[in-house]
Amino acid sequence: MIKDAAILGAGSWGTALGVVLADCGMNVTLYGKNEGRADDINQNSKNSYYLPGIDLPKTISATTKM
């Protein structure tokens, strides 16, 4: 069974897809362009810019490094 997923894009669509995959038991890495937004996801489990008020599962992380 696949347990890891990578999503190119950490905007609203990429983050929402990441939540769906994380809810299915996957570890998700979002690849984005903005380091501050990646830090928000990693440190606060939120994507405050695109999905304010939504808590992200702990199995979602973000990076700007490809």
CHARMM-style PDB file with segment names, atoms N, HN, CA, C and O in Angstrom:
ATOM      1  N   MET     1       0.828  -1.183   0.000  1.00  0.00      PROA
ATOM      2  CA  MET     1       0.000   0.000   0.000  1.00  0.00      PROA
ATOM      3  C   MET     1       0.874   1.249   0.000  1.00  0.00      PROA
ATOM      4  O   MET     1       1.878   1.302   0.710  1.00  0.00      PROA
ATOM      5  N   ILE     2       0.509   2.233  -0.775  1.00  0.00      PROA
ATOM      6  HN  ILE     2      -0.307   2.190  -1.352  1.00  0.00      PROA
ATOM      7  CA  ILE     2       1.255   3.492  -0.856  1.00  0.00      PROA
ATOM      8  C   ILE     2       0.952   4.315   0.385  1.00  0.00      PROA
ATOM      9  O   ILE     2      -0.212   4.512   0.734  1.00  0.00      PROA
ATOM     10  N   LYS     3       2.003   4.801   1.058  1.00  0.00      PROA
ATOM     11  HN  LYS     3       2.948   4.641   0.775  1.00  0.00      PROA
ATOM     12  CA  LYS     3       1.833   5.575   2.280  1.00  0.00      PROA
ATOM     13  C   LYS     3       2.324   7.008   2.160  1.00  0.00      PROA
ATOM     14  O   LYS     3       2.075   7.815   3.056  1.00  0.00      PROA
ATOM     15  N   ASP     4       3.020   7.350   1.072  1.00  0.00      PROA
ATOM     16  HN  ASP     4       3.223   6.695   0.344  1.00  0.00      PROA
ATOM     17  CA  ASP     4       3.573   8.688   0.895  1.00  0.00      PROA
ATOM     18  C   ASP     4       3.052   9.300  -0.393  1.00  0.00      PROA
ATOM     19  O   ASP     4       2.917   8.621  -1.411  1.00  0.00      PROA
ATOM     20  N   ALA     5       2.759  10.605  -0.332  1.00  0.00      PROA
ATOM     21  HN  ALA     5       2.868  11.157   0.495  1.00  0.00      PROA
ATOM     22  CA  ALA     5       2.282  11.317  -1.520  1.00  0.00      PROA
ATOM     23  C   ALA     5       2.996  12.656  -1.611  1.00  0.00      PROA
ATOM     24  O   ALA     5       3.303  13.280  -0.596  1.00  0.00      PROA
ATOM     25  N   ALA     6       3.254  13.083  -2.822  1.00  0.00      PROA
ATOM     26  HN  ALA     6       3.004  12.576  -3.647  1.00  0.00      PROA
ATOM     27  CA  ALA     6       3.837  14.402  -3.087  1.00  0.00      PROA
ATOM     28  C   ALA     6       2.855  15.178  -3.947  1.00  0.00      PROA
ATOM     29  O   ALA     6       2.299  14.651  -4.910  1.00  0.00      PROA
ATOM     30  N   ILE     7       2.652  16.433  -3.588  1.00  0.00      PROA
ATOM     31  HN  ILE     7       3.104  16.862  -2.806  1.00  0.00      PROA
ATOM     32  CA  ILE     7       1.745  17.295  -4.337  1.00  0.00      PROA
ATOM     33  C   ILE     7       2.522  18.534  -4.761  1.00  0.00      PROA
ATOM     34  O   ILE     7       3.109  19.226  -3.929  1.00  0.00      PROA
ATOM     35  N   LEU     8       2.519  18.803  -6.045  1.00  0.00      PROA
ATOM     36  HN  LEU     8       2.042  18.241  -6.721  1.00  0.00      PROA
ATOM     37  CA  LEU     8       3.168  20.005  -6.560  1.00  0.00      PROA
ATOM     38  C   LEU     8       2.176  21.146  -6.473  1.00  0.00      PROA
ATOM     39  O   LEU     8       1.193  21.197  -7.211  1.00  0.00      PROA
ATOM     40  N   GLY     9       2.450  22.049  -5.565  1.00  0.00      PROA
ATOM     41  HN  GLY     9       3.249  22.006  -4.965  1.00  0.00      PROA
ATOM     42  CA  GLY     9       1.573  23.185  -5.322  1.00  0.00      PROA
ATOM     43  C   GLY     9       1.037  23.145  -3.905  1.00  0.00      PROA
ATOM     44  O   GLY     9       0.457  22.146  -3.479  1.00  0.00      PROA
ATOM     45  N   ALA    10       1.232  24.230  -3.180  1.00  0.00      PROA
ATOM     46  HN  ALA    10       1.703  25.041  -3.526  1.00  0.00      PROA
ATOM     47  CA  ALA    10       0.785  24.310  -1.787  1.00  0.00      PROA
ATOM     48  C   ALA    10      -0.277  25.388  -1.621  1.00  0.00      PROA
ATOM     49  O   ALA    10      -0.424  25.971  -0.547  1.00  0.00      PROA
ATOM     50  N   GLY    11      -1.013  25.645  -2.696  1.00  0.00      PROA
ATOM     51  HN  GLY    11      -0.894  25.171  -3.569  1.00  0.00      PROA
ATOM     52  CA  GLY    11      -2.109  26.609  -2.632  1.00  0.00      PROA
ATOM     53  C   GLY    11      -3.361  25.953  -2.084  1.00  0.00      PROA
ATOM     54  O   GLY    11      -3.288  24.926  -1.409  1.00  0.00      PROA
ATOM     55  N   SER    12      -4.501  26.542  -2.372  1.00  0.00      PROA
ATOM     56  HN  SER    12      -4.561  27.376  -2.920  1.00  0.00      PROA
ATOM     57  CA  SER    12      -5.753  26.024  -1.820  1.00  0.00      PROA
ATOM     58  C   SER    12      -6.073  24.621  -2.333  1.00  0.00      PROA
ATOM     59  O   SER    12      -6.459  23.751  -1.552  1.00  0.00      PROA
ATOM     60  N   TRP    13      -5.916  24.395  -3.629  1.00  0.00      PROA
ATOM     61  HN  TRP    13      -5.603  25.101  -4.263  1.00  0.00      PROA
ATOM     62  CA  TRP    13      -6.224  23.076  -4.197  1.00  0.00      PROA
ATOM     63  C   TRP    13      -5.234  22.017  -3.723  1.00  0.00      PROA
ATOM     64  O   TRP    13      -5.641  20.929  -3.317  1.00  0.00      PROA
ATOM     65  N   GLY    14      -3.953  22.320  -3.769  1.00  0.00      PROA
ATOM     66  HN  GLY    14      -3.622  23.205  -4.099  1.00  0.00      PROA
ATOM     67  CA  GLY    14      -2.951  21.348  -3.334  1.00  0.00      PROA
ATOM     68  C   GLY    14      -3.099  20.996  -1.868  1.00  0.00      PROA
ATOM     69  O   GLY    14      -2.982  19.831  -1.485  1.00  0.00      PROA
ATOM     70  N   THR    15      -3.358  22.014  -1.041  1.00  0.00      PROA
ATOM     71  HN  THR    15      -3.453  22.960  -1.352  1.00  0.00      PROA
ATOM     72  CA  THR    15      -3.525  21.767   0.388  1.00  0.00      PROA
ATOM     73  C   THR    15      -4.787  20.960   0.660  1.00  0.00      PROA
ATOM     74  O   THR    15      -4.769  20.039   1.476  1.00  0.00      PROA
ATOM     75  N   ALA    16      -5.886  21.298  -0.017  1.00  0.00      PROA
ATOM     76  HN  ALA    16      -5.901  22.046  -0.680  1.00  0.00      PROA
ATOM     77  CA  ALA    16      -7.129  20.544   0.173  1.00  0.00      PROA
ATOM     78  C   ALA    16      -6.960  19.088  -0.249  1.00  0.00      PROA
ATOM     79  O   ALA    16      -7.442  18.186   0.436  1.00  0.00      PROA
ATOM     80  N   LEU    17      -6.290  18.854  -1.354  1.00  0.00      PROA
ATOM     81  HN  LEU    17      -5.898  19.587  -1.911  1.00  0.00      PROA
ATOM     82  CA  LEU    17      -6.014  17.480  -1.787  1.00  0.00      PROA
ATOM     83  C   LEU    17      -5.139  16.773  -0.754  1.00  0.00      PROA
ATOM     84  O   LEU    17      -5.344  15.595  -0.462  1.00  0.00      PROA
ATOM     85  N   GLY    18      -4.167  17.492  -0.205  1.00  0.00      PROA
ATOM     86  HN  GLY    18      -4.000  18.449  -0.442  1.00  0.00      PROA
ATOM     87  CA  GLY    18      -3.315  16.925   0.829  1.00  0.00      PROA
ATOM     88  C   GLY    18      -4.101  16.490   2.054  1.00  0.00      PROA
ATOM     89  O   GLY    18      -3.806  15.452   2.648  1.00  0.00      PROA
ATOM     90  N   VAL    19      -5.104  17.281   2.436  1.00  0.00      PROA
ATOM     91  HN  VAL    19      -5.343  18.124   1.954  1.00  0.00      PROA
ATOM     92  CA  VAL    19      -5.950  16.925   3.583  1.00  0.00      PROA
ATOM     93  C   VAL    19      -6.713  15.639   3.293  1.00  0.00      PROA
ATOM     94  O   VAL    19      -6.810  14.769   4.158  1.00  0.00      PROA
ATOM     95  N   VAL    20      -7.249  15.512   2.095  1.00  0.00      PROA
ATOM     96  HN  VAL    20      -7.170  16.219   1.392  1.00  0.00      PROA
ATOM     97  CA  VAL    20      -7.988  14.293   1.730  1.00  0.00      PROA
ATOM     98  C   VAL    20      -7.060  13.075   1.801  1.00  0.00      PROA
ATOM     99  O   VAL    20      -7.430  12.043   2.360  1.00  0.00      PROA
ATOM    100  N   LEU    21      -5.869  13.198   1.240  1.00  0.00      PROA
ATOM    101  HN  LEU    21      -5.569  14.037   0.785  1.00  0.00      PROA
ATOM    102  CA  LEU    21      -4.920  12.072   1.258  1.00  0.00      PROA
ATOM    103  C   LEU    21      -4.458  11.759   2.682  1.00  0.00      PROA
ATOM    104  O   LEU    21      -4.326  10.592   3.050  1.00  0.00      PROA
ATOM    105  N   ALA    22      -4.213  12.795   3.479  1.00  0.00      PROA
ATOM    106  HN  ALA    22      -4.320  13.744   3.180  1.00  0.00      PROA
ATOM    107  CA  ALA    22      -3.799  12.581   4.871  1.00  0.00      PROA
ATOM    108  C   ALA    22      -4.910  11.896   5.659  1.00  0.00      PROA
ATOM    109  O   ALA    22      -4.638  11.036   6.497  1.00  0.00      PROA
ATOM    110  N   ASP    23      -6.153  12.270   5.396  1.00  0.00      PROA
ATOM    111  HN  ASP    23      -6.374  12.969   4.716  1.00  0.00      PROA
ATOM    112  CA  ASP    23      -7.282  11.622   6.071  1.00  0.00      PROA
ATOM    113  C   ASP    23      -7.414  10.155   5.681  1.00  0.00      PROA
ATOM    114  O   ASP    23      -8.043   9.374   6.395  1.00  0.00      PROA
ATOM    115  N   CYS    24      -6.820   9.778   4.546  1.00  0.00      PROA
ATOM    116  HN  CYS    24      -6.309  10.413   3.966  1.00  0.00      PROA
ATOM    117  CA  CYS    24      -6.814   8.375   4.111  1.00  0.00      PROA
ATOM    118  C   CYS    24      -5.594   7.629   4.647  1.00  0.00      PROA
ATOM    119  O   CYS    24      -5.366   6.476   4.280  1.00  0.00      PROA
ATOM    120  N   GLY    25      -4.805   8.276   5.515  1.00  0.00      PROA
ATOM    121  HN  GLY    25      -4.991   9.212   5.813  1.00  0.00      PROA
ATOM    122  CA  GLY    25      -3.673   7.621   6.156  1.00  0.00      PROA
ATOM    123  C   GLY    25      -2.326   7.830   5.490  1.00  0.00      PROA
ATOM    124  O   GLY    25      -1.361   7.140   5.821  1.00  0.00      PROA
ATOM    125  N   MET    26      -2.242   8.769   4.560  1.00  0.00      PROA
ATOM    126  HN  MET    26      -3.025   9.330   4.291  1.00  0.00      PROA
ATOM    127  CA  MET    26      -0.986   8.989   3.846  1.00  0.00      PROA
ATOM    128  C   MET    26      -0.167  10.109   4.487  1.00  0.00      PROA
ATOM    129  O   MET    26      -0.717  11.027   5.095  1.00  0.00      PROA
ATOM    130  N   ASN    27       1.149  10.018   4.340  1.00  0.00      PROA
ATOM    131  HN  ASN    27       1.595   9.272   3.845  1.00  0.00      PROA
ATOM    132  CA  ASN    27       2.059  11.109   4.658  1.00  0.00      PROA
ATOM    133  C   ASN    27       2.170  11.969   3.405  1.00  0.00      PROA
ATOM    134  O   ASN    27       2.477  11.454   2.330  1.00  0.00      PROA
ATOM    135  N   VAL    28       1.926  13.262   3.527  1.00  0.00      PROA
ATOM    136  HN  VAL    28       1.676  13.680   4.401  1.00  0.00      PROA
ATOM    137  CA  VAL    28       1.846  14.142   2.370  1.00  0.00      PROA
ATOM    138  C   VAL    28       2.913  15.226   2.460  1.00  0.00      PROA
ATOM    139  O   VAL    28       3.092  15.852   3.504  1.00  0.00      PROA
ATOM    140  N   THR    29       3.618  15.439   1.355  1.00  0.00      PROA
ATOM    141  HN  THR    29       3.472  14.931   0.506  1.00  0.00      PROA
ATOM    142  CA  THR    29       4.541  16.557   1.233  1.00  0.00      PROA
ATOM    143  C   THR    29       4.033  17.479   0.147  1.00  0.00      PROA
ATOM    144  O   THR    29       3.836  17.067  -0.996  1.00  0.00      PROA
ATOM    145  N   LEU    30       3.821  18.746   0.521  1.00  0.00      PROA
ATOM    146  HN  LEU    30       3.981  19.081   1.450  1.00  0.00      PROA
ATOM    147  CA  LEU    30       3.421  19.771  -0.435  1.00  0.00      PROA
ATOM    148  C   LEU    30       4.668  20.504  -0.901  1.00  0.00      PROA
ATOM    149  O   LEU    30       5.495  20.910  -0.085  1.00  0.00      PROA
ATOM    150  N   TYR    31       4.806  20.674  -2.206  1.00  0.00      PROA
ATOM    151  HN  TYR    31       4.135  20.345  -2.869  1.00  0.00      PROA
ATOM    152  CA  TYR    31       5.923  21.422  -2.769  1.00  0.00      PROA
ATOM    153  C   TYR    31       5.405  22.763  -3.255  1.00  0.00      PROA
ATOM    154  O   TYR    31       4.594  22.825  -4.179  1.00  0.00      PROA
ATOM    155  N   GLY    32       5.878  23.849  -2.626  1.00  0.00      PROA
ATOM    156  HN  GLY    32       6.537  23.799  -1.876  1.00  0.00      PROA
ATOM    157  CA  GLY    32       5.427  25.188  -2.985  1.00  0.00      PROA
ATOM    158  C   GLY    32       6.595  26.114  -3.272  1.00  0.00      PROA
ATOM    159  O   GLY    32       7.758  25.715  -3.228  1.00  0.00      PROA
ATOM    160  N   LYS    33       6.253  27.367  -3.567  1.00  0.00      PROA
ATOM    161  HN  LYS    33       5.307  27.691  -3.602  1.00  0.00      PROA
ATOM    162  CA  LYS    33       7.268  28.361  -3.914  1.00  0.00      PROA
ATOM    163  C   LYS    33       7.573  29.324  -2.767  1.00  0.00      PROA
ATOM    164  O   LYS    33       8.632  29.952  -2.761  1.00  0.00      PROA
ATOM    165  N   ASN    34       6.677  29.450  -1.813  1.00  0.00      PROA
ATOM    166  HN  ASN    34       5.817  28.940  -1.818  1.00  0.00      PROA
ATOM    167  CA  ASN    34       6.807  30.465  -0.776  1.00  0.00      PROA
ATOM    168  C   ASN    34       7.276  29.837   0.534  1.00  0.00      PROA
ATOM    169  O   ASN    34       6.573  29.021   1.132  1.00  0.00      PROA
ATOM    170  N   GLU    35       8.471  30.227   0.969  1.00  0.00      PROA
ATOM    171  HN  GLU    35       9.042  30.889   0.484  1.00  0.00      PROA
ATOM    172  CA  GLU    35       9.058  29.632   2.170  1.00  0.00      PROA
ATOM    173  C   GLU    35       8.263  29.970   3.433  1.00  0.00      PROA
ATOM    174  O   GLU    35       8.155  29.136   4.333  1.00  0.00      PROA
ATOM    175  N   GLY    36       7.715  31.166   3.510  1.00  0.00      PROA
ATOM    176  HN  GLY    36       7.803  31.844   2.779  1.00  0.00      PROA
ATOM    177  CA  GLY    36       6.921  31.557   4.673  1.00  0.00      PROA
ATOM    178  C   GLY    36       5.664  30.718   4.820  1.00  0.00      PROA
ATOM    179  O   GLY    36       5.282  30.353   5.931  1.00  0.00      PROA
ATOM    180  N   ARG    37       5.023  30.414   3.702  1.00  0.00      PROA
ATOM    181  HN  ARG    37       5.334  30.711   2.799  1.00  0.00      PROA
ATOM    182  CA  ARG    37       3.832  29.581   3.752  1.00  0.00      PROA
ATOM    183  C   ARG    37       4.180  28.142   4.103  1.00  0.00      PROA
ATOM    184  O   ARG    37       3.431  27.472   4.814  1.00  0.00      PROA
ATOM    185  N   ALA    38       5.318  27.667   3.605  1.00  0.00      PROA
ATOM    186  HN  ALA    38       5.927  28.211   3.027  1.00  0.00      PROA
ATOM    187  CA  ALA    38       5.771  26.323   3.966  1.00  0.00      PROA
ATOM    188  C   ALA    38       6.055  26.252   5.473  1.00  0.00      PROA
ATOM    189  O   ALA    38       5.725  25.261   6.125  1.00  0.00      PROA
ATOM    190  N   ASP    39       6.660  27.292   6.009  1.00  0.00      PROA
ATOM    191  HN  ASP    39       6.928  28.097   5.480  1.00  0.00      PROA
ATOM    192  CA  ASP    39       6.921  27.334   7.451  1.00  0.00      PROA
ATOM    193  C   ASP    39       5.623  27.328   8.248  1.00  0.00      PROA
ATOM    194  O   ASP    39       5.536  26.670   9.285  1.00  0.00      PROA
ATOM    195  N   ASP    40       4.616  28.054   7.774  1.00  0.00      PROA
ATOM    196  HN  ASP    40       4.687  28.589   6.932  1.00  0.00      PROA
ATOM    197  CA  ASP    40       3.314  28.083   8.448  1.00  0.00      PROA
ATOM    198  C   ASP    40       2.713  26.673   8.512  1.00  0.00      PROA
ATOM    199  O   ASP    40       2.181  26.263   9.543  1.00  0.00      PROA
ATOM    200  N   ILE    41       2.804  25.948   7.412  1.00  0.00      PROA
ATOM    201  HN  ILE    41       3.236  26.281   6.574  1.00  0.00      PROA
ATOM    202  CA  ILE    41       2.288  24.575   7.366  1.00  0.00      PROA
ATOM    203  C   ILE    41       3.075  23.678   8.323  1.00  0.00      PROA
ATOM    204  O   ILE    41       2.483  22.905   9.076  1.00  0.00      PROA
ATOM    205  N   ASN    42       4.386  23.778   8.297  1.00  0.00      PROA
ATOM    206  HN  ASN    42       4.867  24.407   7.686  1.00  0.00      PROA
ATOM    207  CA  ASN    42       5.229  22.895   9.109  1.00  0.00      PROA
ATOM    208  C   ASN    42       5.164  23.220  10.599  1.00  0.00      PROA
ATOM    209  O   ASN    42       5.157  22.311  11.429  1.00  0.00      PROA
ATOM    210  N   GLN    43       5.117  24.491  10.943  1.00  0.00      PROA
ATOM    211  HN  GLN    43       5.123  25.230  10.268  1.00  0.00      PROA
ATOM    212  CA  GLN    43       5.179  24.879  12.356  1.00  0.00      PROA
ATOM    213  C   GLN    43       3.808  24.975  13.016  1.00  0.00      PROA
ATOM    214  O   GLN    43       3.676  24.701  14.209  1.00  0.00      PROA
ATOM    215  N   ASN    44       2.787  25.361  12.252  1.00  0.00      PROA
ATOM    216  HN  ASN    44       2.894  25.584  11.283  1.00  0.00      PROA
ATOM    217  CA  ASN    44       1.477  25.622  12.844  1.00  0.00      PROA
ATOM    218  C   ASN    44       0.376  24.671  12.370  1.00  0.00      PROA
ATOM    219  O   ASN    44      -0.760  24.747  12.838  1.00  0.00      PROA
ATOM    220  N   SER    45       0.718  23.777  11.440  1.00  0.00      PROA
ATOM    221  HN  SER    45       1.641  23.715  11.060  1.00  0.00      PROA
ATOM    222  CA  SER    45      -0.279  22.885  10.819  1.00  0.00      PROA
ATOM    223  C   SER    45      -1.450  23.680  10.256  1.00  0.00      PROA
ATOM    224  O   SER    45      -2.614  23.316  10.427  1.00  0.00      PROA
ATOM    225  N   LYS    46      -1.110  24.776   9.577  1.00  0.00      PROA
ATOM    226  HN  LYS    46      -0.165  25.071   9.438  1.00  0.00      PROA
ATOM    227  CA  LYS    46      -2.107  25.638   8.942  1.00  0.00      PROA
ATOM    228  C   LYS    46      -1.547  26.170   7.629  1.00  0.00      PROA
ATOM    229  O   LYS    46      -0.336  26.320   7.466  1.00  0.00      PROA
ATOM    230  N   ASN    47      -2.440  26.449   6.714  1.00  0.00      PROA
ATOM    231  HN  ASN    47      -3.423  26.327   6.847  1.00  0.00      PROA
ATOM    232  CA  ASN    47      -2.092  27.204   5.516  1.00  0.00      PROA
ATOM    233  C   ASN    47      -2.954  28.461   5.592  1.00  0.00      PROA
ATOM    234  O   ASN    47      -3.957  28.597   4.892  1.00  0.00      PROA
ATOM    235  N   SER    48      -2.528  29.378   6.470  1.00  0.00      PROA
ATOM    236  HN  SER    48      -1.713  29.267   7.039  1.00  0.00      PROA
ATOM    237  CA  SER    48      -3.317  30.556   6.824  1.00  0.00      PROA
ATOM    238  C   SER    48      -3.631  31.446   5.637  1.00  0.00      PROA
ATOM    239  O   SER    48      -4.660  32.123   5.635  1.00  0.00      PROA
ATOM    240  N   TYR    49      -2.780  31.462   4.637  1.00  0.00      PROA
ATOM    241  HN  TYR    49      -1.945  30.913   4.639  1.00  0.00      PROA
ATOM    242  CA  TYR    49      -2.989  32.334   3.480  1.00  0.00      PROA
ATOM    243  C   TYR    49      -4.111  31.811   2.585  1.00  0.00      PROA
ATOM    244  O   TYR    49      -4.978  32.580   2.169  1.00  0.00      PROA
ATOM    245  N   TYR    50      -4.102  30.520   2.288  1.00  0.00      PROA
ATOM    246  HN  TYR    50      -3.397  29.896   2.626  1.00  0.00      PROA
ATOM    247  CA  TYR    50      -5.064  29.944   1.350  1.00  0.00      PROA
ATOM    248  C   TYR    50      -6.276  29.299   2.008  1.00  0.00      PROA
ATOM    249  O   TYR    50      -7.367  29.321   1.439  1.00  0.00      PROA
ATOM    250  N   LEU    51      -6.105  28.724   3.196  1.00  0.00      PROA
ATOM    251  HN  LEU    51      -5.219  28.706   3.658  1.00  0.00      PROA
ATOM    252  CA  LEU    51      -7.215  28.053   3.887  1.00  0.00      PROA
ATOM    253  C   LEU    51      -7.270  28.516   5.343  1.00  0.00      PROA
ATOM    254  O   LEU    51      -7.032  27.720   6.251  1.00  0.00      PROA
ATOM    255  N   PRO    52      -7.577  29.784   5.574  1.00  0.00      PROA
ATOM    256  CA  PRO    52      -7.599  30.285   6.952  1.00  0.00      PROA
ATOM    257  C   PRO    52      -8.648  29.555   7.791  1.00  0.00      PROA
ATOM    258  O   PRO    52      -9.746  29.256   7.322  1.00  0.00      PROA
ATOM    259  N   GLY    53      -8.281  29.279   9.037  1.00  0.00      PROA
ATOM    260  HN  GLY    53      -7.389  29.522   9.418  1.00  0.00      PROA
ATOM    261  CA  GLY    53      -9.209  28.633   9.955  1.00  0.00      PROA
ATOM    262  C   GLY    53      -9.262  27.122   9.862  1.00  0.00      PROA
ATOM    263  O   GLY    53      -9.991  26.487  10.625  1.00  0.00      PROA
ATOM    264  N   ILE    54      -8.507  26.527   8.948  1.00  0.00      PROA
ATOM    265  HN  ILE    54      -7.915  27.043   8.329  1.00  0.00      PROA
ATOM    266  CA  ILE    54      -8.498  25.074   8.776  1.00  0.00      PROA
ATOM    267  C   ILE    54      -7.236  24.501   9.420  1.00  0.00      PROA
ATOM    268  O   ILE    54      -6.123  24.907   9.084  1.00  0.00      PROA
ATOM    269  N   ASP    55      -7.413  23.564  10.338  1.00  0.00      PROA
ATOM    270  HN  ASP    55      -8.317  23.234  10.611  1.00  0.00      PROA
ATOM    271  CA  ASP    55      -6.272  22.856  10.931  1.00  0.00      PROA
ATOM    272  C   ASP    55      -5.905  21.691  10.021  1.00  0.00      PROA
ATOM    273  O   ASP    55      -6.768  20.912   9.616  1.00  0.00      PROA
ATOM    274  N   LEU    56      -4.629  21.579   9.704  1.00  0.00      PROA
ATOM    275  HN  LEU    56      -3.928  22.212  10.033  1.00  0.00      PROA
ATOM    276  CA  LEU    56      -4.154  20.511   8.830  1.00  0.00      PROA
ATOM    277  C   LEU    56      -3.701  19.313   9.655  1.00  0.00      PROA
ATOM    278  O   LEU    56      -3.206  19.475  10.770  1.00  0.00      PROA
ATOM    279  N   PRO    57      -3.868  18.113   9.110  1.00  0.00      PROA
ATOM    280  CA  PRO    57      -3.356  16.924   9.801  1.00  0.00      PROA
ATOM    281  C   PRO    57      -1.832  17.015   9.973  1.00  0.00      PROA
ATOM    282  O   PRO    57      -1.137  17.614   9.152  1.00  0.00      PROA
ATOM    283  N   LYS    58      -1.345  16.425  11.029  1.00  0.00      PROA
ATOM    284  HN  LYS    58      -1.910  15.939  11.696  1.00  0.00      PROA
ATOM    285  CA  LYS    58       0.101  16.453  11.334  1.00  0.00      PROA
ATOM    286  C   LYS    58       0.914  15.690  10.291  1.00  0.00      PROA
ATOM    287  O   LYS    58       2.134  15.848  10.242  1.00  0.00      PROA
ATOM    288  N   THR    59       0.282  14.874   9.461  1.00  0.00      PROA
ATOM    289  HN  THR    59      -0.709  14.746   9.501  1.00  0.00      PROA
ATOM    290  CA  THR    59       1.015  14.101   8.464  1.00  0.00      PROA
ATOM    291  C   THR    59       1.236  14.885   7.166  1.00  0.00      PROA
ATOM    292  O   THR    59       1.683  14.326   6.165  1.00  0.00      PROA
ATOM    293  N   ILE    60       0.916  16.188   7.193  1.00  0.00      PROA
ATOM    294  HN  ILE    60       0.553  16.643   8.007  1.00  0.00      PROA
ATOM    295  CA  ILE    60       1.181  17.061   6.040  1.00  0.00      PROA
ATOM    296  C   ILE    60       2.384  17.935   6.381  1.00  0.00      PROA
ATOM    297  O   ILE    60       2.433  18.574   7.432  1.00  0.00      PROA
ATOM    298  N   SER    61       3.344  17.946   5.475  1.00  0.00      PROA
ATOM    299  HN  SER    61       3.304  17.427   4.621  1.00  0.00      PROA
ATOM    300  CA  SER    61       4.493  18.844   5.610  1.00  0.00      PROA
ATOM    301  C   SER    61       4.651  19.597   4.271  1.00  0.00      PROA
ATOM    302  O   SER    61       4.055  19.236   3.256  1.00  0.00      PROA
ATOM    303  N   ALA    62       5.464  20.638   4.313  1.00  0.00      PROA
ATOM    304  HN  ALA    62       5.948  20.931   5.137  1.00  0.00      PROA
ATOM    305  CA  ALA    62       5.664  21.438   3.112  1.00  0.00      PROA
ATOM    306  C   ALA    62       7.141  21.780   2.955  1.00  0.00      PROA
ATOM    307  O   ALA    62       7.893  21.840   3.928  1.00  0.00      PROA
ATOM    308  N   THR    63       7.531  22.000   1.708  1.00  0.00      PROA
ATOM    309  HN  THR    63       6.919  21.951   0.918  1.00  0.00      PROA
ATOM    310  CA  THR    63       8.905  22.376   1.396  1.00  0.00      PROA
ATOM    311  C   THR    63       8.922  23.234   0.137  1.00  0.00      PROA
ATOM    312  O   THR    63       7.982  23.227  -0.659  1.00  0.00      PROA
ATOM    313  N   THR    64      10.013  23.967  -0.018  1.00  0.00      PROA
ATOM    314  HN  THR    64      10.776  23.972   0.628  1.00  0.00      PROA
ATOM    315  CA  THR    64      10.234  24.717  -1.260  1.00  0.00      PROA
ATOM    316  C   THR    64      11.382  24.106  -2.045  1.00  0.00      PROA
ATOM    317  O   THR    64      11.720  24.577  -3.131  1.00  0.00      PROA
ATOM    318  N   LYS    65      11.977  23.062  -1.499  1.00  0.00      PROA
ATOM    319  HN  LYS    65      11.702  22.679  -0.617  1.00  0.00      PROA
ATOM    320  CA  LYS    65      13.127  22.401  -2.143  1.00  0.00      PROA
ATOM    321  C   LYS    65      12.656  21.244  -3.009  1.00  0.00      PROA
ATOM    322  O   LYS    65      11.910  20.377  -2.554  1.00  0.00      PROA
ATOM    323  N   MET    66      13.095  21.240  -4.252  1.00  0.00      PROA
ATOM    324  HN  MET    66      13.701  21.945  -4.622  1.00  0.00      PROA
ATOM    325  CA  MET    66      12.711  20.148  -5.145  1.00  0.00      PROA
ATOM    326  C   MET    66      13.879  19.222  -5.353  1.00  0.00      PROA
ATOM    327  OT1 MET    66      13.762  18.233  -6.076  1.00  0.00      PROA
TER     328      MET     66
END
